Amino acid sequence: MASTAHTYFDYVAGFLGYCVREGLLDTNPARKNRATENLPEDRGERERQFWDPADRQQLF
């Protein structure tokens, strides 16, 4: 879940960076420390399965 939050944050930060480059914003608010300090810690568990095999099979 933390990796998802970081991914979404990166999308927003990228868009805001574009806005800065195009002169629509003076600074990128997503690149300030206070914007990132509340993000959950990304422990790199991207490969972890949260569904048990029976639930996954039922979905398919």
PDB file of N, CA, C and O in Angstrom:
ATOM      1  N   MET A   1       0.811  -1.193   0.000  1.00  0.00           N
ATOM      2  CA  MET A   1       0.000   0.000   0.000  1.00  0.00           C
ATOM      3  C   MET A   1       0.860   1.265   0.000  1.00  0.00           C
ATOM      4  O   MET A   1       0.518   2.257  -0.644  1.00  0.00           O
ATOM      5  N   ALA A   2       1.972   1.221   0.724  1.00  0.00           N
ATOM      6  CA  ALA A   2       2.843   2.392   0.779  1.00  0.00           C
ATOM      7  C   ALA A   2       3.420   2.707  -0.590  1.00  0.00           C
ATOM      8  O   ALA A   2       3.561   3.874  -0.955  1.00  0.00           O
ATOM      9  N   SER A   3       3.759   1.661  -1.355  1.00  0.00           N
ATOM     10  CA  SER A   3       4.315   1.912  -2.685  1.00  0.00           C
ATOM     11  C   SER A   3       3.290   2.583  -3.584  1.00  0.00           C
ATOM     12  O   SER A   3       3.655   3.394  -4.435  1.00  0.00           O
ATOM     13  N   THR A   4       2.011   2.259  -3.411  1.00  0.00           N
ATOM     14  CA  THR A   4       0.954   2.907  -4.181  1.00  0.00           C
ATOM     15  C   THR A   4       0.866   4.384  -3.838  1.00  0.00           C
ATOM     16  O   THR A   4       0.730   5.223  -4.728  1.00  0.00           O
ATOM     17  N   ALA A   5       0.942   4.704  -2.562  1.00  0.00           N
ATOM     18  CA  ALA A   5       0.907   6.102  -2.140  1.00  0.00           C
ATOM     19  C   ALA A   5       2.092   6.866  -2.731  1.00  0.00           C
ATOM     20  O   ALA A   5       1.935   8.001  -3.182  1.00  0.00           O
ATOM     21  N   HIS A   6       3.262   6.258  -2.730  1.00  0.00           N
ATOM     22  CA  HIS A   6       4.443   6.908  -3.302  1.00  0.00           C
ATOM     23  C   HIS A   6       4.299   7.081  -4.813  1.00  0.00           C
ATOM     24  O   HIS A   6       4.705   8.104  -5.364  1.00  0.00           O
ATOM     25  N   THR A   7       3.731   6.099  -5.470  1.00  0.00           N
ATOM     26  CA  THR A   7       3.530   6.200  -6.917  1.00  0.00           C
ATOM     27  C   THR A   7       2.585   7.341  -7.254  1.00  0.00           C
ATOM     28  O   THR A   7       2.876   8.154  -8.132  1.00  0.00           O
ATOM     29  N   TYR A   8       1.457   7.407  -6.562  1.00  0.00           N
ATOM     30  CA  TYR A   8       0.505   8.503  -6.809  1.00  0.00           C
ATOM     31  C   TYR A   8       1.129   9.852  -6.502  1.00  0.00           C
ATOM     32  O   TYR A   8       0.920  10.822  -7.231  1.00  0.00           O
ATOM     33  N   PHE A   9       1.901   9.912  -5.415  1.00  0.00           N
ATOM     34  CA  PHE A   9       2.567  11.165  -5.067  1.00  0.00           C
ATOM     35  C   PHE A   9       3.541  11.572  -6.173  1.00  0.00           C
ATOM     36  O   PHE A   9       3.624  12.750  -6.522  1.00  0.00           O
ATOM     37  N   ASP A  10       4.274  10.608  -6.725  1.00  0.00           N
ATOM     38  CA  ASP A  10       5.213  10.911  -7.808  1.00  0.00           C
ATOM     39  C   ASP A  10       4.493  11.442  -9.044  1.00  0.00           C
ATOM     40  O   ASP A  10       5.001  12.338  -9.718  1.00  0.00           O
ATOM     41  N   TYR A  11       3.304  10.892  -9.350  1.00  0.00           N
ATOM     42  CA  TYR A  11       2.530  11.416 -10.483  1.00  0.00           C
ATOM     43  C   TYR A  11       2.155  12.876 -10.262  1.00  0.00           C
ATOM     44  O   TYR A  11       2.304  13.707 -11.158  1.00  0.00           O
ATOM     45  N   VAL A  12       1.672  13.176  -9.071  1.00  0.00           N
ATOM     46  CA  VAL A  12       1.283  14.557  -8.749  1.00  0.00           C
ATOM     47  C   VAL A  12       2.501  15.472  -8.791  1.00  0.00           C
ATOM     48  O   VAL A  12       2.445  16.561  -9.362  1.00  0.00           O
ATOM     49  N   ALA A  13       3.596  15.032  -8.189  1.00  0.00           N
ATOM     50  CA  ALA A  13       4.817  15.843  -8.172  1.00  0.00           C
ATOM     51  C   ALA A  13       5.324  16.083  -9.595  1.00  0.00           C
ATOM     52  O   ALA A  13       5.795  17.175  -9.912  1.00  0.00           O
ATOM     53  N   GLY A  14       5.229  15.071 -10.442  1.00  0.00           N
ATOM     54  CA  GLY A  14       5.640  15.230 -11.836  1.00  0.00           C
ATOM     55  C   GLY A  14       4.791  16.250 -12.569  1.00  0.00           C
ATOM     56  O   GLY A  14       5.310  17.081 -13.314  1.00  0.00           O
ATOM     57  N   PHE A  15       3.484  16.185 -12.358  1.00  0.00           N
ATOM     58  CA  PHE A  15       2.594  17.156 -12.993  1.00  0.00           C
ATOM     59  C   PHE A  15       2.889  18.572 -12.493  1.00  0.00           C
ATOM     60  O   PHE A  15       2.922  19.521 -13.278  1.00  0.00           O
ATOM     61  N   LEU A  16       3.101  18.705 -11.186  1.00  0.00           N
ATOM     62  CA  LEU A  16       3.411  20.026 -10.643  1.00  0.00           C
ATOM     63  C   LEU A  16       4.754  20.534 -11.156  1.00  0.00           C
ATOM     64  O   LEU A  16       4.928  21.736 -11.360  1.00  0.00           O
ATOM     65  N   GLY A  17       5.704  19.625 -11.366  1.00  0.00           N
ATOM     66  CA  GLY A  17       6.983  20.014 -11.971  1.00  0.00           C
ATOM     67  C   GLY A  17       6.780  20.546 -13.380  1.00  0.00           C
ATOM     68  O   GLY A  17       7.413  21.525 -13.778  1.00  0.00           O
ATOM     69  N   TYR A  18       5.901  19.905 -14.131  1.00  0.00           N
ATOM     70  CA  TYR A  18       5.549  20.392 -15.462  1.00  0.00           C
ATOM     71  C   TYR A  18       4.971  21.803 -15.369  1.00  0.00           C
ATOM     72  O   TYR A  18       5.321  22.677 -16.162  1.00  0.00           O
ATOM     73  N   CYS A  19       4.084  22.019 -14.397  1.00  0.00           N
ATOM     74  CA  CYS A  19       3.472  23.342 -14.226  1.00  0.00           C
ATOM     75  C   CYS A  19       4.531  24.404 -13.921  1.00  0.00           C
ATOM     76  O   CYS A  19       4.427  25.537 -14.391  1.00  0.00           O
ATOM     77  N   VAL A  20       5.540  24.045 -13.143  1.00  0.00           N
ATOM     78  CA  VAL A  20       6.632  24.984 -12.852  1.00  0.00           C
ATOM     79  C   VAL A  20       7.395  25.296 -14.137  1.00  0.00           C
ATOM     80  O   VAL A  20       7.678  26.460 -14.422  1.00  0.00           O
ATOM     81  N   ARG A  21       7.728  24.268 -14.911  1.00  0.00           N
ATOM     82  CA  ARG A  21       8.477  24.479 -16.155  1.00  0.00           C
ATOM     83  C   ARG A  21       7.706  25.333 -17.154  1.00  0.00           C
ATOM     84  O   ARG A  21       8.305  26.087 -17.921  1.00  0.00           O
ATOM     85  N   GLU A  22       6.382  25.219 -17.148  1.00  0.00           N
ATOM     86  CA  GLU A  22       5.556  25.992 -18.069  1.00  0.00           C
ATOM     87  C   GLU A  22       5.202  27.377 -17.526  1.00  0.00           C
ATOM     88  O   GLU A  22       4.510  28.145 -18.194  1.00  0.00           O
ATOM     89  N   GLY A  23       5.670  27.696 -16.329  1.00  0.00           N
ATOM     90  CA  GLY A  23       5.425  29.009 -15.746  1.00  0.00           C
ATOM     91  C   GLY A  23       4.061  29.159 -15.098  1.00  0.00           C
ATOM     92  O   GLY A  23       3.641  30.279 -14.805  1.00  0.00           O
ATOM     93  N   LEU A  24       3.362  28.059 -14.867  1.00  0.00           N
ATOM     94  CA  LEU A  24       2.047  28.125 -14.243  1.00  0.00           C
ATOM     95  C   LEU A  24       2.146  28.208 -12.718  1.00  0.00           C
ATOM     96  O   LEU A  24       1.244  28.727 -12.060  1.00  0.00           O
ATOM     97  N   LEU A  25       3.234  27.701 -12.168  1.00  0.00           N
ATOM     98  CA  LEU A  25       3.499  27.761 -10.725  1.00  0.00           C
ATOM     99  C   LEU A  25       4.913  28.261 -10.517  1.00  0.00           C
ATOM    100  O   LEU A  25       5.786  28.050 -11.359  1.00  0.00           O
ATOM    101  N   ASP A  26       5.138  28.930  -9.383  1.00  0.00           N
ATOM    102  CA  ASP A  26       6.489  29.399  -9.065  1.00  0.00           C
ATOM    103  C   ASP A  26       7.362  28.277  -8.524  1.00  0.00           C
ATOM    104  O   ASP A  26       8.541  28.189  -8.864  1.00  0.00           O
ATOM    105  N   THR A  27       6.793  27.422  -7.687  1.00  0.00           N
ATOM    106  CA  THR A  27       7.534  26.311  -7.099  1.00  0.00           C
ATOM    107  C   THR A  27       6.662  25.069  -7.096  1.00  0.00           C
ATOM    108  O   THR A  27       5.445  25.141  -7.262  1.00  0.00           O
ATOM    109  N   ASN A  28       7.309  23.930  -6.903  1.00  0.00           N
ATOM    110  CA  ASN A  28       6.605  22.657  -6.835  1.00  0.00           C
ATOM    111  C   ASN A  28       6.345  22.334  -5.361  1.00  0.00           C
ATOM    112  O   ASN A  28       7.271  21.945  -4.649  1.00  0.00           O
ATOM    113  N   PRO A  29       5.109  22.487  -4.894  1.00  0.00           N
ATOM    114  CA  PRO A  29       4.829  22.242  -3.477  1.00  0.00           C
ATOM    115  C   PRO A  29       5.038  20.790  -3.068  1.00  0.00           C
ATOM    116  O   PRO A  29       5.201  20.507  -1.881  1.00  0.00           O
ATOM    117  N   ALA A  30       5.036  19.873  -4.015  1.00  0.00           N
ATOM    118  CA  ALA A  30       5.241  18.460  -3.689  1.00  0.00           C
ATOM    119  C   ALA A  30       6.702  18.156  -3.379  1.00  0.00           C
ATOM    120  O   ALA A  30       7.000  17.092  -2.836  1.00  0.00           O
ATOM    121  N   ARG A  31       7.597  19.038  -3.702  1.00  0.00           N
ATOM    122  CA  ARG A  31       9.017  18.812  -3.467  1.00  0.00           C
ATOM    123  C   ARG A  31       9.515  19.464  -2.174  1.00  0.00           C
ATOM    124  O   ARG A  31      10.721  19.593  -1.963  1.00  0.00           O
ATOM    125  N   LYS A  32       8.604  19.862  -1.332  1.00  0.00           N
ATOM    126  CA  LYS A  32       8.976  20.406  -0.020  1.00  0.00           C
ATOM    127  C   LYS A  32       8.961  19.274   1.001  1.00  0.00           C
ATOM    128  O   LYS A  32       8.182  18.330   0.870  1.00  0.00           O
ATOM    129  N   ASN A  33       9.811  19.363   2.011  1.00  0.00           N
ATOM    130  CA  ASN A  33       9.907  18.294   3.014  1.00  0.00           C
ATOM    131  C   ASN A  33       8.573  18.000   3.678  1.00  0.00           C
ATOM    132  O   ASN A  33       8.241  16.836   3.904  1.00  0.00           O
ATOM    133  N   ARG A  34       7.814  19.020   3.988  1.00  0.00           N
ATOM    134  CA  ARG A  34       6.557  18.777   4.699  1.00  0.00           C
ATOM    135  C   ARG A  34       5.549  18.012   3.845  1.00  0.00           C
ATOM    136  O   ARG A  34       4.624  17.403   4.382  1.00  0.00           O
ATOM    137  N   ALA A  35       5.715  18.038   2.532  1.00  0.00           N
ATOM    138  CA  ALA A  35       4.803  17.299   1.657  1.00  0.00           C
ATOM    139  C   ALA A  35       5.080  15.802   1.701  1.00  0.00           C
ATOM    140  O   ALA A  35       4.169  15.003   1.488  1.00  0.00           O
ATOM    141  N   THR A  36       6.310  15.412   1.971  1.00  0.00           N
ATOM    142  CA  THR A  36       6.662  14.000   1.945  1.00  0.00           C
ATOM    143  C   THR A  36       6.766  13.366   3.322  1.00  0.00           C
ATOM    144  O   THR A  36       6.814  12.140   3.422  1.00  0.00           O
ATOM    145  N   GLU A  37       6.803  14.143   4.369  1.00  0.00           N
ATOM    146  CA  GLU A  37       7.031  13.568   5.700  1.00  0.00           C
ATOM    147  C   GLU A  37       5.870  12.709   6.195  1.00  0.00           C
ATOM    148  O   GLU A  37       6.068  11.875   7.078  1.00  0.00           O
ATOM    149  N   ASN A  38       4.676  12.886   5.655  1.00  0.00           N
ATOM    150  CA  ASN A  38       3.530  12.094   6.103  1.00  0.00           C
ATOM    151  C   ASN A  38       3.241  10.894   5.214  1.00  0.00           C
ATOM    152  O   ASN A  38       2.284  10.161   5.464  1.00  0.00           O
ATOM    153  N   LEU A  39       4.052  10.678   4.177  1.00  0.00           N
ATOM    154  CA  LEU A  39       3.859   9.492   3.346  1.00  0.00           C
ATOM    155  C   LEU A  39       4.243   8.254   4.147  1.00  0.00           C
ATOM    156  O   LEU A  39       5.179   8.299   4.945  1.00  0.00           O
ATOM    157  N   PRO A  40       3.530   7.149   3.942  1.00  0.00           N
ATOM    158  CA  PRO A  40       3.897   5.921   4.655  1.00  0.00           C
ATOM    159  C   PRO A  40       5.258   5.410   4.189  1.00  0.00           C
ATOM    160  O   PRO A  40       5.678   5.668   3.061  1.00  0.00           O
ATOM    161  N   GLU A  41       5.926   4.696   5.057  1.00  0.00           N
ATOM    162  CA  GLU A  41       7.236   4.146   4.721  1.00  0.00           C
ATOM    163  C   GLU A  41       7.070   3.041   3.672  1.00  0.00           C
ATOM    164  O   GLU A  41       6.259   2.130   3.838  1.00  0.00           O
ATOM    165  N   ASP A  42       7.837   3.136   2.611  1.00  0.00           N
ATOM    166  CA  ASP A  42       7.791   2.131   1.561  1.00  0.00           C
ATOM    167  C   ASP A  42       8.844   1.072   1.885  1.00  0.00           C
ATOM    168  O   ASP A  42      10.043   1.326   1.768  1.00  0.00           O
ATOM    169  N   ARG A  43       8.398  -0.100   2.287  1.00  0.00           N
ATOM    170  CA  ARG A  43       9.306  -1.175   2.690  1.00  0.00           C
ATOM    171  C   ARG A  43       9.662  -2.106   1.538  1.00  0.00           C
ATOM    172  O   ARG A  43      10.304  -3.135   1.747  1.00  0.00           O
ATOM    173  N   GLY A  44       9.255  -1.755   0.338  1.00  0.00           N
ATOM    174  CA  GLY A  44       9.601  -2.557  -0.833  1.00  0.00           C
ATOM    175  C   GLY A  44       8.884  -3.891  -0.904  1.00  0.00           C
ATOM    176  O   GLY A  44       9.438  -4.852  -1.438  1.00  0.00           O
ATOM    177  N   GLU A  45       7.680  -3.980  -0.387  1.00  0.00           N
ATOM    178  CA  GLU A  45       6.917  -5.229  -0.387  1.00  0.00           C
ATOM    179  C   GLU A  45       6.013  -5.324  -1.609  1.00  0.00           C
ATOM    180  O   GLU A  45       4.888  -5.813  -1.506  1.00  0.00           O
ATOM    181  N   ARG A  46       6.478  -4.874  -2.740  1.00  0.00           N
ATOM    182  CA  ARG A  46       5.643  -4.835  -3.943  1.00  0.00           C
ATOM    183  C   ARG A  46       5.246  -6.220  -4.433  1.00  0.00           C
ATOM    184  O   ARG A  46       4.208  -6.375  -5.077  1.00  0.00           O
ATOM    185  N   GLU A  47       6.049  -7.213  -4.139  1.00  0.00           N
ATOM    186  CA  GLU A  47       5.774  -8.562  -4.612  1.00  0.00           C
ATOM    187  C   GLU A  47       4.901  -9.356  -3.640  1.00  0.00           C
ATOM    188  O   GLU A  47       4.514 -10.485  -3.943  1.00  0.00           O
ATOM    189  N   ARG A  48       4.597  -8.799  -2.517  1.00  0.00           N
ATOM    190  CA  ARG A  48       3.823  -9.507  -1.502  1.00  0.00           C
ATOM    191  C   ARG A  48       2.373  -9.655  -1.952  1.00  0.00           C
ATOM    192  O   ARG A  48       1.774  -8.706  -2.458  1.00  0.00           O
ATOM    193  N   GLN A  49       1.818 -10.837  -1.768  1.00  0.00           N
ATOM    194  CA  GLN A  49       0.432 -11.089  -2.095  1.00  0.00           C
ATOM    195  C   GLN A  49      -0.430 -10.928  -0.847  1.00  0.00           C
ATOM    196  O   GLN A  49      -0.115 -11.491   0.202  1.00  0.00           O
ATOM    197  N   PHE A  50      -1.503 -10.171  -0.954  1.00  0.00           N
ATOM    198  CA  PHE A  50      -2.411  -9.978   0.167  1.00  0.00           C
ATOM    199  C   PHE A  50      -3.627 -10.890   0.063  1.00  0.00           C
ATOM    200  O   PHE A  50      -4.405 -11.012   1.010  1.00  0.00           O
ATOM    201  N   TRP A  51      -3.784 -11.522  -1.080  1.00  0.00           N
ATOM    202  CA  TRP A  51      -4.892 -12.439  -1.289  1.00  0.00           C
ATOM    203  C   TRP A  51      -4.375 -13.856  -1.096  1.00  0.00           C
ATOM    204  O   TRP A  51      -3.266 -14.185  -1.516  1.00  0.00           O
ATOM    205  N   ASP A  52      -5.184 -14.690  -0.459  1.00  0.00           N
ATOM    206  CA  ASP A  52      -4.755 -16.089  -0.366  1.00  0.00           C
ATOM    207  C   ASP A  52      -5.106 -16.780  -1.678  1.00  0.00           C
ATOM    208  O   ASP A  52      -5.932 -16.271  -2.436  1.00  0.00           O
ATOM    209  N   PRO A  53      -4.494 -17.932  -1.964  1.00  0.00           N
ATOM    210  CA  PRO A  53      -4.687 -18.592  -3.271  1.00  0.00           C
ATOM    211  C   PRO A  53      -6.151 -18.890  -3.606  1.00  0.00           C
ATOM    212  O   PRO A  53      -6.549 -18.763  -4.764  1.00  0.00           O
ATOM    213  N   ALA A  54      -6.945 -19.275  -2.634  1.00  0.00           N
ATOM    214  CA  ALA A  54      -8.358 -19.574  -2.908  1.00  0.00           C
ATOM    215  C   ALA A  54      -9.115 -18.324  -3.341  1.00  0.00           C
ATOM    216  O   ALA A  54      -9.942 -18.389  -4.250  1.00  0.00           O
ATOM    217  N   ASP A  55      -8.850 -17.205  -2.713  1.00  0.00           N
ATOM    218  CA  ASP A  55      -9.513 -15.944  -3.103  1.00  0.00           C
ATOM    219  C   ASP A  55      -9.091 -15.516  -4.498  1.00  0.00           C
ATOM    220  O   ASP A  55      -9.929 -15.084  -5.291  1.00  0.00           O
ATOM    221  N   ARG A  56      -7.808 -15.628  -4.810  1.00  0.00           N
ATOM    222  CA  ARG A  56      -7.339 -15.276  -6.156  1.00  0.00           C
ATOM    223  C   ARG A  56      -8.005 -16.159  -7.212  1.00  0.00           C
ATOM    224  O   ARG A  56      -8.429 -15.672  -8.260  1.00  0.00           O
ATOM    225  N   GLN A  57      -8.093 -17.457  -6.928  1.00  0.00           N
ATOM    226  CA  GLN A  57      -8.712 -18.380  -7.893  1.00  0.00           C
ATOM    227  C   GLN A  57     -10.184 -18.027  -8.099  1.00  0.00           C
ATOM    228  O   GLN A  57     -10.685 -18.082  -9.223  1.00  0.00           O
ATOM    229  N   GLN A  58     -10.872 -17.668  -7.028  1.00  0.00           N
ATOM    230  CA  GLN A  58     -12.283 -17.312  -7.144  1.00  0.00           C
ATOM    231  C   GLN A  58     -12.468 -16.065  -8.017  1.00  0.00           C
ATOM    232  O   GLN A  58     -13.439 -15.974  -8.769  1.00  0.00           O
ATOM    233  N   LEU A  59     -11.555 -15.119  -7.921  1.00  0.00           N
ATOM    234  CA  LEU A  59     -11.638 -13.920  -8.749  1.00  0.00           C
ATOM    235  C   LEU A  59     -11.472 -14.235 -10.226  1.00  0.00           C
ATOM    236  O   LEU A  59     -12.104 -13.615 -11.081  1.00  0.00           O
ATOM    237  N   PHE A  60     -10.618 -15.200 -10.514  1.00  0.00           N
ATOM    238  CA  PHE A  60     -10.398 -15.584 -11.910  1.00  0.00           C
ATOM    239  C   PHE A  60     -11.512 -16.471 -12.398  1.00  0.00           C
ATOM    240  O   PHE A  60     -11.501 -16.898 -13.552  1.00  0.00           O
TER     241      PHE A  60
END
